[in-house]
């Protein structure tokens, strides 16, 4: 409910916005307040409070308070909060972590497990897998590339749109393209989905619900994260995307069976020589400290 109120702030009248801001500032007080008390606190009339409630889909103030109370009861205690310019290091650090936890919880609760199973099946049967994204999503695509590169499967990654387009144009049935875009409105990503789809490739979109990219993809793994990346740097949306990739990678490993896991174990063993032994690293760190 608090996210719903925040999302509608821009469309509210000046007086209704005062009601919204009062509720967002003290939601627990709002559920125990009378309509007269809330109106006084927001410096508006009681009819304004009623209009606000109707705009939020409630039949009146009592119904709105009930919906708000139910929403707060179901929500985690660490409700996402915006950083204020006057916040000190402790406050903005806690808010960022709280927002991340709340966002991941929200995505987990709304995750479509049917899409997860279908995406894992497609990846497990793929002849080749490509991970593409642009901007901040390119970082997530690169992380996915690093994970799947450990598997005995041809994997492609690039943040160059020309290379991405050529890969999709030259795709074929059996190839899987994982396209990552929080907004799902990036024209290049939508074009890539169409180019790969025309050739019969499977397109898995990791994106927002009801986005243009979700509409043209074969499978849409939608992550409902209320974050406006047109204005702010991506934070929670990026964490949700990285976690979704971890889910797909884990499902892929389990789907491939024990023989595949043995191969993965050999890859990990082969990489051991690239790292210092833990005991040696700890000893070196202690010597440098002294």
Buried (B, 14 or more C-beta within 10 A) or exposed (E): BBBEBBEBEEEBEEBBBBBBBBBBEBBEEBBEBEBEEBBBBBEBEBEBBBBBBBBBEBEEBEBBBEBBBEBBEEBEEBBBBEEEEEBEEEEBEEBBEBBBBBBBBBBEEEBBEEBBEBBBBBBBEBEBBBBBBBEBBBBBBBBBBEBBBBBEBEBBBBBEBEBBBEBBEEBEEEBBBBBBBBBBBBEBBBBBBEBBBEBEBBBBBBBBEEBBBBEBBBBBBBBBBBBEBEEEEBBBBBBBBBBBBEBBBEBBBEBBEEEBEEEBEEEEEEEEEEEEEEEEEEEEEEEEEE
